[in-house]
Amino acid sequence: MTIYVINPNSSQHVTDGITRAVDPMRAMTPVAIEARTLAEGPPGIETQAHVDGVVTPLLAHCARLEDSASAFVVACYSDPGLAALREQSARPVLGIAEASILTAMTLGQRFGIVSILSRSIPRHMRYVGAMGVMDRLAADMPLELGVLDLQDKTRTFERLKTVGAQLRDTAMADVIILGCAGMTAYRSELEDHLGLPVVEPCQAAVAMAIGRVALQKTFKDRP
């Protein structure tokens, strides 16, 4: 059985980054962890139309994996199709945005989100509001870099340092969330630079998936 981490965009470099980010977690569970790319997705999910457009192929992709799945993780910070996949699947289903916010609230009082683009922020605001935790949000600030731009490591990290410092010093966030699966490579360095906890959403969601699989086993093992 496998925890499937589904990257809903078609950029293999993002999936490769997710694989590297969750690799240290493989030693914590006997359940395999596999990151997969949704070939039908756009190169980056940057608009509401992108979010809406990947739901149907995402559901079809996961349906084909259902029998071999221990859990599913939707690895896009807009959590596309999360409710629909939970309705479709009998397995635990985690979204990286939801998981990262829940994790951040265990690490600090006020979390800040680093978005890729300004146009991402309204989607995030709707989601944070729907979760009922708007009072815990310090701010959401953009890098103004698209998903494909995140491959430029020097430029991306400079922007992360600048925006992260603004969230810490101006918005008074005491924990930072990286608001895109394409930022996986930067968590440790940014955490060291800012001196604050930094949550990488794919890691947060996979950690929850491992926990959910373990919890389900306790139910099955009850006398």
C-alpha positions as CSV (number, residue, x, y, z in Angstrom):
1,M,0.0,0.0,0.0
2,T,1.2,3.5,-0.8
3,I,0.7,7.1,0.3
4,Y,0.2,8.9,-3.1
5,V,1.3,12.5,-3.3
6,I,-0.4,14.0,-6.4
7,N,1.1,17.0,-8.0
8,P,-1.8,18.5,-10.0
9,N,0.4,20.4,-12.3
10,S,2.4,18.9,-15.2
11,S,5.8,20.1,-14.1
12,Q,8.0,17.1,-13.3
13,H,10.6,19.3,-11.6
14,V,7.9,20.2,-9.0
15,T,7.2,16.5,-8.4
16,D,10.9,15.8,-8.1
17,G,11.1,18.5,-5.5
18,I,8.2,17.0,-3.6
19,T,10.0,13.6,-3.7
20,R,13.2,15.1,-2.2
21,A,11.2,17.0,0.5
22,V,9.4,13.9,1.8
23,D,12.3,11.5,1.3
24,P,13.5,11.8,5.0
25,M,10.1,10.8,6.1
26,R,10.3,7.4,4.4
27,A,12.3,6.0,7.4
28,M,9.4,6.9,9.7
29,T,6.8,4.5,8.1
30,P,6.7,1.1,6.5
31,V,4.1,2.5,4.0
32,A,5.6,3.5,0.6
33,I,5.4,7.2,-0.3
34,E,5.2,8.0,-4.0
35,A,4.9,11.5,-5.6
36,R,3.1,11.5,-9.0
37,T,2.6,14.1,-11.7
38,L,-0.8,14.9,-13.2
39,A,0.1,15.0,-16.9
40,E,-3.2,16.7,-17.8
41,G,-2.5,19.6,-15.5
42,P,-1.1,23.0,-16.5
43,P,2.6,23.7,-16.0
44,G,1.7,25.7,-12.9
45,I,-1.6,26.2,-11.0
46,E,-1.8,30.0,-10.8
47,T,-5.5,30.9,-11.4
48,Q,-8.9,29.8,-10.2
49,A,-9.5,28.4,-13.7
50,H,-6.4,26.2,-13.3
51,V,-7.7,25.0,-9.9
52,D,-11.1,24.2,-11.3
53,G,-9.7,22.6,-14.4
54,V,-7.6,19.9,-12.7
55,V,-10.3,18.5,-10.5
56,T,-11.8,16.0,-13.0
57,P,-8.5,14.6,-14.2
58,L,-7.2,14.5,-10.5
59,L,-10.3,12.4,-9.5
60,A,-9.8,10.0,-12.4
61,H,-6.1,9.6,-11.6
62,C,-6.8,8.9,-8.0
63,A,-9.6,6.5,-8.8
64,R,-7.1,4.3,-10.8
65,L,-4.9,4.2,-7.7
66,E,-7.6,3.6,-5.1
67,D,-7.0,-0.1,-4.6
68,S,-3.3,0.3,-3.9
69,A,-3.6,3.6,-1.9
70,S,-3.2,4.0,1.9
71,A,-3.8,7.7,1.6
72,F,-3.8,10.6,-0.9
73,V,-2.1,14.0,-0.6
74,V,-3.2,16.7,-3.0
75,A,0.0,18.7,-3.5
76,C,-1.1,22.1,-4.6
77,Y,-1.6,25.0,-2.2
78,S,-5.1,25.6,-3.5
79,D,-6.1,22.1,-2.5
80,P,-8.0,21.5,-5.7
81,G,-10.7,18.8,-5.6
82,L,-10.0,18.1,-1.9
83,A,-13.7,17.8,-0.9
84,A,-14.6,15.8,-4.0
85,L,-11.7,13.4,-3.5
86,R,-12.7,12.8,0.1
87,E,-16.2,12.0,-1.2
88,Q,-14.8,9.7,-3.8
89,S,-12.2,7.8,-1.9
90,A,-12.4,5.5,1.1
91,R,-8.8,6.4,2.0
92,P,-7.6,9.4,4.1
93,V,-7.2,12.5,1.9
94,L,-5.0,15.4,2.9
95,G,-4.5,18.8,1.2
96,I,-1.2,20.6,1.6
97,A,-2.8,24.0,2.3
98,E,-5.1,22.7,5.0
99,A,-2.4,20.5,6.6
100,S,0.2,23.4,6.6
101,I,-2.2,25.8,8.3
102,L,-3.1,23.2,10.9
103,T,0.5,22.4,11.5
104,A,1.5,26.1,11.7
105,M,-1.0,26.7,14.4
106,T,0.8,24.1,16.6
107,L,4.1,26.0,16.1
108,G,3.1,29.6,16.7
109,Q,0.2,32.0,17.3
110,R,0.2,33.9,14.0
111,F,1.2,32.3,10.7
112,G,2.3,34.2,7.6
113,I,1.9,32.7,4.1
114,V,4.4,33.3,1.3
115,S,2.4,33.2,-2.0
116,I,3.8,32.9,-5.5
117,L,1.7,35.7,-7.0
118,S,-0.7,38.5,-5.8
119,R,-3.5,36.9,-7.6
120,S,-3.1,33.8,-5.4
121,I,-3.9,35.7,-2.3
122,P,-7.7,36.0,-2.7
123,R,-7.9,32.2,-3.1
124,H,-5.9,31.7,0.1
125,M,-8.1,34.2,1.9
126,R,-11.2,32.4,1.0
127,Y,-9.7,29.2,2.2
128,V,-8.4,30.5,5.5
129,G,-11.8,32.1,6.1
130,A,-13.6,28.8,5.3
131,M,-11.4,27.1,7.8
132,G,-12.4,29.7,10.4
133,V,-8.9,30.7,11.4
134,M,-8.6,34.2,9.9
135,D,-7.7,35.6,13.3
136,R,-4.5,33.4,13.3
137,L,-3.3,34.8,10.0
138,A,-0.7,37.5,10.2
139,A,-0.5,38.2,6.5
140,D,-0.2,36.7,3.1
141,M,2.5,38.2,0.9
142,P,3.6,37.3,-2.7
143,L,7.0,36.6,-4.2
144,E,5.5,37.7,-7.6
145,L,7.2,34.7,-9.2
146,G,5.3,32.0,-11.1
147,V,5.7,28.3,-10.6
148,L,8.2,28.0,-13.4
149,D,10.1,31.0,-12.1
150,L,10.8,29.1,-8.8
151,Q,13.4,27.0,-10.7
152,D,15.8,30.0,-10.5
153,K,17.1,29.2,-7.0
154,T,19.1,32.3,-6.4
155,R,16.3,34.7,-7.4
156,T,13.7,32.7,-5.5
157,F,15.7,32.5,-2.3
158,E,16.4,36.2,-2.3
159,R,12.7,36.9,-2.7
160,L,11.9,34.4,0.1
161,K,14.3,36.1,2.4
162,T,12.8,39.5,1.7
163,V,9.1,38.5,2.0
164,G,9.8,36.2,4.9
165,A,11.4,39.1,6.8
166,Q,8.4,41.3,6.0
167,L,6.1,38.7,7.4
168,R,8.2,38.4,10.5
169,D,9.1,42.0,11.2
170,T,6.1,43.9,9.8
171,A,3.2,41.5,10.1
172,M,4.6,39.9,13.3
173,A,4.2,36.3,12.1
174,D,5.9,33.8,14.3
175,V,5.7,30.9,11.8
176,I,5.9,31.0,8.1
177,I,4.2,28.8,5.5
178,L,5.6,28.3,2.0
179,G,2.5,28.7,-0.1
180,C,3.4,26.6,-3.1
181,A,4.6,23.0,-3.6
182,G,7.3,24.5,-5.9
183,M,9.1,26.0,-2.9
184,T,10.0,22.7,-1.3
185,A,13.8,23.1,-1.6
186,Y,13.9,26.3,0.4
187,R,12.4,25.4,3.8
188,S,15.6,24.6,5.8
189,E,17.6,27.5,4.6
190,L,14.8,30.0,5.0
191,E,14.1,28.7,8.6
192,D,17.8,29.2,9.4
193,H,17.8,32.7,7.9
194,L,14.6,33.9,9.6
195,G,15.0,32.2,12.9
196,L,11.4,31.1,12.8
197,P,9.6,27.8,12.1
198,V,9.0,27.4,8.4
199,V,6.3,24.9,7.3
200,E,6.7,23.1,4.0
201,P,3.2,22.0,3.1
202,C,4.0,18.7,1.4
203,Q,6.0,17.6,4.4
204,A,3.2,18.7,6.7
205,A,0.5,16.8,4.7
206,V,2.6,13.6,4.3
207,A,3.3,13.7,8.1
208,M,-0.5,13.8,8.7
209,A,-1.1,11.1,6.1
210,I,1.4,8.8,8.0
211,G,-0.4,9.6,11.2
212,R,-3.8,8.9,9.7
213,V,-2.6,5.5,8.3
214,A,-1.2,4.6,11.7
215,L,-4.5,5.7,13.4
216,Q,-6.5,3.5,11.1
217,K,-4.4,0.6,12.0
218,T,-5.2,1.0,15.6
219,F,-8.9,0.7,14.7
220,K,-8.3,-2.4,12.7
221,D,-6.3,-4.0,15.5
222,R,-8.8,-3.5,18.2
223,P,-10.1,-6.7,19.8
